[in-house]
Amino acid sequence: MQEVSSMLLRKLVSAGIGSRPVIFVTHSMGGLVVKQLLYQAKLNNYDNFLNNTVGLVFYSCPHFGSKLADMPWRMGLVFRPAPSIGELRSGSPRLVELNDFVRQRHSKGLLDVLSFSEVLPSTDHINSCKPVNKNDPSYAETLGFLEKNFKLRLKKDES
């Protein structure tokens, strides 16, 4: 996850992403990659990128790990999981660190967060990020989140 996010961060910054307000809309492990990306932006002094990331939307992000990632360790010698799977285990110290980092930025008012989980019986992991229509609650909430954050940022820039 760290290698992917480092490469992605460099590419985004070189493309000018982060020079203006950004809201990342993520699904599943993409949410973890973006958290790691922001953490690395902090460590590597990509201040514009970090400070211009004003919001995160998570669809079905395994914030605290995944029971599926725990399975290879329970299976013992049958599987040899990739090292990156270890970062996804329930209670992973890496995930705790990333959650704390995002939570601190949120509590300081530096980052707004909207998170959807798979709570409805009609929602599965793959389709949780695909609103059925404009009346779908996830569509309406995401649109409202985007509008609110960009309006707030415009007001800040005007003052």
Contacts in CASP RR format, 6 or more apart in sequence:
PFRMAT RR
TARGET T0000
AUTHOR 0000-0000-0000
METHOD contacts of the structure
MODEL  1
MQEVSSMLLRKLVSAGIGSRPVIFVTHSMGGLVVKQLLYQAKLNNYDNFL
NNTVGLVFYSCPHFGSKLADMPWRMGLVFRPAPSIGELRSGSPRLVELND
FVRQRHSKGLLDVLSFSEVLPSTDHINSCKPVNKNDPSYAETLGFLEKNF
KLRLKKDES
1 29 0 8 1.000
1 32 0 8 1.000
1 33 0 8 1.000
1 36 0 8 1.000
1 84 0 8 1.000
1 87 0 8 1.000
1 94 0 8 1.000
2 36 0 8 1.000
2 40 0 8 1.000
4 33 0 8 1.000
4 36 0 8 1.000
5 33 0 8 1.000
5 34 0 8 1.000
5 36 0 8 1.000
5 37 0 8 1.000
5 40 0 8 1.000
6 40 0 8 1.000
8 33 0 8 1.000
8 37 0 8 1.000
9 37 0 8 1.000
9 40 0 8 1.000
9 41 0 8 1.000
9 44 0 8 1.000
9 46 0 8 1.000
9 49 0 8 1.000
12 18 0 8 1.000
12 37 0 8 1.000
12 49 0 8 1.000
13 46 0 8 1.000
13 49 0 8 1.000
17 49 0 8 1.000
18 48 0 8 1.000
18 49 0 8 1.000
18 52 0 8 1.000
18 53 0 8 1.000
19 48 0 8 1.000
19 52 0 8 1.000
20 52 0 8 1.000
21 52 0 8 1.000
21 54 0 8 1.000
21 149 0 8 1.000
21 150 0 8 1.000
21 153 0 8 1.000
22 49 0 8 1.000
22 52 0 8 1.000
22 53 0 8 1.000
22 54 0 8 1.000
22 55 0 8 1.000
23 53 0 8 1.000
23 54 0 8 1.000
23 55 0 8 1.000
23 56 0 8 1.000
23 57 0 8 1.000
23 145 0 8 1.000
23 146 0 8 1.000
23 149 0 8 1.000
23 150 0 8 1.000
24 31 0 8 1.000
24 34 0 8 1.000
24 53 0 8 1.000
24 55 0 8 1.000
24 56 0 8 1.000
24 57 0 8 1.000
25 57 0 8 1.000
25 59 0 8 1.000
25 142 0 8 1.000
26 33 0 8 1.000
26 34 0 8 1.000
26 56 0 8 1.000
26 57 0 8 1.000
26 58 0 8 1.000
26 59 0 8 1.000
26 61 0 8 1.000
27 59 0 8 1.000
27 60 0 8 1.000
27 61 0 8 1.000
27 128 0 8 1.000
27 129 0 8 1.000
28 59 0 8 1.000
28 60 0 8 1.000
28 61 0 8 1.000
28 62 0 8 1.000
28 125 0 8 1.000
29 61 0 8 1.000
29 62 0 8 1.000
29 88 0 8 1.000
30 61 0 8 1.000
31 56 0 8 1.000
31 58 0 8 1.000
31 61 0 8 1.000
32 61 0 8 1.000
32 62 0 8 1.000
32 63 0 8 1.000
32 87 0 8 1.000
32 88 0 8 1.000
32 95 0 8 1.000
32 98 0 8 1.000
34 56 0 8 1.000
35 56 0 8 1.000
35 98 0 8 1.000
35 99 0 8 1.000
35 101 0 8 1.000
35 102 0 8 1.000
36 98 0 8 1.000
38 50 0 8 1.000
38 53 0 8 1.000
38 101 0 8 1.000
38 102 0 8 1.000
38 105 0 8 1.000
39 97 0 8 1.000
39 98 0 8 1.000
39 101 0 8 1.000
40 46 0 8 1.000
41 47 0 8 1.000
41 49 0 8 1.000
41 50 0 8 1.000
41 53 0 8 1.000
42 50 0 8 1.000
42 101 0 8 1.000
51 110 0 8 1.000
53 111 0 8 1.000
54 111 0 8 1.000
54 112 0 8 1.000
54 149 0 8 1.000
54 152 0 8 1.000
54 153 0 8 1.000
55 111 0 8 1.000
55 112 0 8 1.000
55 113 0 8 1.000
55 114 0 8 1.000
55 145 0 8 1.000
55 149 0 8 1.000
56 102 0 8 1.000
56 111 0 8 1.000
56 112 0 8 1.000
56 113 0 8 1.000
56 114 0 8 1.000
57 113 0 8 1.000
57 114 0 8 1.000
57 115 0 8 1.000
57 116 0 8 1.000
57 142 0 8 1.000
57 145 0 8 1.000
58 113 0 8 1.000
58 114 0 8 1.000
58 115 0 8 1.000
58 116 0 8 1.000
59 116 0 8 1.000
59 128 0 8 1.000
59 129 0 8 1.000
59 138 0 8 1.000
60 116 0 8 1.000
60 117 0 8 1.000
60 118 0 8 1.000
60 125 0 8 1.000
60 128 0 8 1.000
60 129 0 8 1.000
61 115 0 8 1.000
62 69 0 8 1.000
62 88 0 8 1.000
62 95 0 8 1.000
63 95 0 8 1.000
63 99 0 8 1.000
63 115 0 8 1.000
64 90 0 8 1.000
64 91 0 8 1.000
64 95 0 8 1.000
64 99 0 8 1.000
65 88 0 8 1.000
65 89 0 8 1.000
65 90 0 8 1.000
65 91 0 8 1.000
65 92 0 8 1.000
65 95 0 8 1.000
66 88 0 8 1.000
66 89 0 8 1.000
66 90 0 8 1.000
67 90 0 8 1.000
69 81 0 8 1.000
69 85 0 8 1.000
69 86 0 8 1.000
69 88 0 8 1.000
69 89 0 8 1.000
69 90 0 8 1.000
70 89 0 8 1.000
70 90 0 8 1.000
71 79 0 8 1.000
72 79 0 8 1.000
72 80 0 8 1.000
72 81 0 8 1.000
72 85 0 8 1.000
73 81 0 8 1.000
73 89 0 8 1.000
86 92 0 8 1.000
87 94 0 8 1.000
87 95 0 8 1.000
88 95 0 8 1.000
102 111 0 8 1.000
102 113 0 8 1.000
105 111 0 8 1.000
106 112 0 8 1.000
106 113 0 8 1.000
112 145 0 8 1.000
112 148 0 8 1.000
112 149 0 8 1.000
114 141 0 8 1.000
114 142 0 8 1.000
114 145 0 8 1.000
116 128 0 8 1.000
116 129 0 8 1.000
116 138 0 8 1.000
116 141 0 8 1.000
117 128 0 8 1.000
118 124 0 8 1.000
118 125 0 8 1.000
118 128 0 8 1.000
128 138 0 8 1.000
129 138 0 8 1.000
131 138 0 8 1.000
131 139 0 8 1.000
131 142 0 8 1.000
133 139 0 8 1.000
134 140 0 8 1.000
END
